[in-house]
């Protein structure tokens, strides 16, 4: 995805059949996904389960 602030990335999971839940969207600044973004996404994924 891209927007006015640059290229962004989304972290998502599939849940119960065909449902897709977007956990986190952030602006891409480096090649590697920041650990802080992964921590937030993992916490939200647990809420979806």
TIFIVO-521889 format. One record per atom (N, C-alpha, C, O, CB): x, y, z. Coordinates in steps of 0.1 Angstrom, whole numbers, padded with zeros to 4 digits, always signed. Glycine has a CB too. Example, Ala and Ser with C-alpha at 12.3 -4.5 7.8 and 13.67 -1.06 7.14 Angstrom:
2
+0132-0057+0078 +0123-0045+0078 +0132-0033+0078 +0142-0033+0085 +0113-0045+0090 +0128-0022+0071 +0137-0011+0071 +0129+0000+0079 +0134+0011+0080 +0141-0006+0057 
***
This chain:
49
+0008-0012+0000 +0000+0000+0000 +0009+0012+0000 +0020+0012+0005 -0010+0000+0012 +0004+0023-0005 +0011+0035-0005 +0002+0047-0002 -0010+0046-0006 +0019+0038-0018 +0007+0057+0004 -0001+0069+0007 +0008+0081+0007 +0019+0081+0002 -0008+0067+0021 +0002+0092+0012 +0010+0104+0012 +0023+0104+0020 +0032+0112+0018 +0001+0116+0017 +0023+0095+0030 +0035+0094+0039 +0045+0084+0034 +0055+0082+0041 +0031+0091+0053 +0042+0077+0023 +0051+0067+0018 +0045+0054+0017 +0033+0052+0017 +0064+0066+0027 +0053+0044+0016 +0049+0030+0015 +0045+0025+0029 +0053+0027+0038 +0059+0021+0008 +0034+0018+0030 +0030+0012+0043 +0029-0003+0042 +0028-0009+0031 +0017+0018+0047 +0029-0009+0053 +0028-0024+0054 +0016-0027+0064 +0013-0019+0073 +0041-0030+0059 +0010-0038+0061 -0001-0042+0070 +0002-0056+0075 +0007-0065+0067 -0015-0042+0063 -0001-0059+0087 +0000-0072+0093 -0014-0077+0095 -0022-0070+0102 +0009-0072+0106 -0018-0089+0091 -0031-0094+0092 -0032-0109+0094 -0022-0116+0093 -0039-0091+0079 -0043-0113+0099 -0045-0128+0101 -0059-0131+0095 -0067-0123+0093 -0045-0131+0116 -0060-0144+0091 -0073-0149+0087 -0080-0156+0099 -0073-0162+0107 -0072-0159+0075 -0093-0154+0101 -0100-0159+0112 -0113-0164+0108 -0121-0157+0101 -0101-0148+0123 -0116-0176+0112 -0129-0183+0110 -0134-0181+0096 -0142-0172+0092 -0139-0177+0119 -0129-0190+0088 -0133-0190+0074 -0127-0180+0065 -0115-0180+0063 -0148-0188+0073 -0135-0171+0059 -0130-0162+0049 -0128-0148+0055 -0125-0138+0048 -0140-0161+0038 -0128-0146+0068 -0127-0133+0074 -0112-0130+0076 -0104-0138+0080 -0134-0133+0088 -0108-0117+0072 -0094-0113+0073 -0095-0101+0083 -0103-0092+0082 -0088-0108+0060 -0086-0101+0093 -0085-0091+0103 -0072-0084+0102 -0061-0090+0103 -0087-0096+0118 -0072-0070+0099 -0060-0062+0099 -0056-0059+0113 -0064-0052+0120 -0062-0050+0090 -0044-0063+0117 -0040-0061+0131 -0032-0048+0132 -0033-0041+0143 -0031-0072+0135 -0024-0044+0122 -0016-0032+0124 -0012-0028+0110 -0009-0036+0101 -0003-0035+0132 -0012-0015+0108 -0007-0008+0095 +0004+0002+0100 +0001+0010+0109 -0018-0002+0087 +0015+0002+0093 +0026+0012+0097 +0033+0016+0084 +0033+0009+0074 +0035+0006+0107 +0040+0027+0085 +0048+0033+0074 +0061+0025+0073 +0068+0024+0083 +0050+0048+0075 +0065+0020+0062 +0077+0013+0060 +0089+0023+0059 +0089+0032+0051 +0077+0004+0047 +0098+0021+0068 +0110+0030+0069 +0123+0022+0066 +0133+0028+0062 +0111+0037+0082 +0123+0009+0069 +0135+0001+0067 +0130-0013+0061 +0118-0015+0059 +0142-0002+0081 +0139-0021+0057 +0136-0034+0052 +0130-0043+0062 +0121-0051+0059 +0149-0041+0046 +0134-0042+0074 +0130-0051+0085 +0118-0045+0092 +0118-0033+0095 +0141-0055+0095 +0108-0054+0096 +0097-0049+0103 +0101-0046+0118 +0107-0055+0124 +0085-0059+0103 +0099-0034+0123 +0103-0031+0137 +0096-0041+0147 +0085-0045+0146 +0099-0017+0140 +0104-0045+0157 +0099-0054+0168 +0087-0048+0175 +0078-0056+0179 +0110-0057+0178 +0087-0035+0177 +0075-0029+0184 +0062-0031+0176 +0052-0033+0182 +0077-0014+0185 +0063-0031+0163 +0051-0034+0154 +0047-0048+0156 +0035-0051+0156 +0054-0030+0140 +0056-0057+0156 +0053-0071+0157 +0047-0075+0171 +0038-0083+0172 +0066-0080+0156 +0052-0068+0181 +0046-0070+0195 +0032-0066+0195 +0023-0073+0201 +0054-0062+0205 +0029-0054+0190 +0015-0050+0189 +0006-0059+0181 -0005-0062+0186 +0014-0035+0183 +0011-0063+0170 +0003-0072+0161 +0000-0086+0168 -0011-0091+0167 +0010-0075+0148 +0010-0091+0175 +0009-0104+0182 -0002-0103+0193 -0010-0112+0195 +0022-0109+0188 -0001-0092+0200 -0011-0089+0211 -0025-0089+0206 -0034-0094+0211 -0007-0077+0219 -0027-0082+0195 -0040-0080+0188 -0044-0094+0183 -0056-0097+0183 -0040-0070+0178 -0035-0102+0177 -0039-0115+0172 -0045-0124+0183 -0054-0132+0180 -0027-0121+0165 -0039-0123+0195 -0044-0131+0206 -0059-0127+0209 -0067-0135+0213 -0035-0129+0218 -0062-0114+0208 -0075-0109+0210 -0085-0115+0200 -0097-0117+0203 -0076-0094+0210 -0081-0117+0188 -0089-0122+0177 -0093-0137+0180 -0104-0141+0176 -0082-0120+0164 -0084-0144+0185 -0086-0159+0187 -0097-0160+0196 -0101-0172+0200 -0074-0166+0192 
***
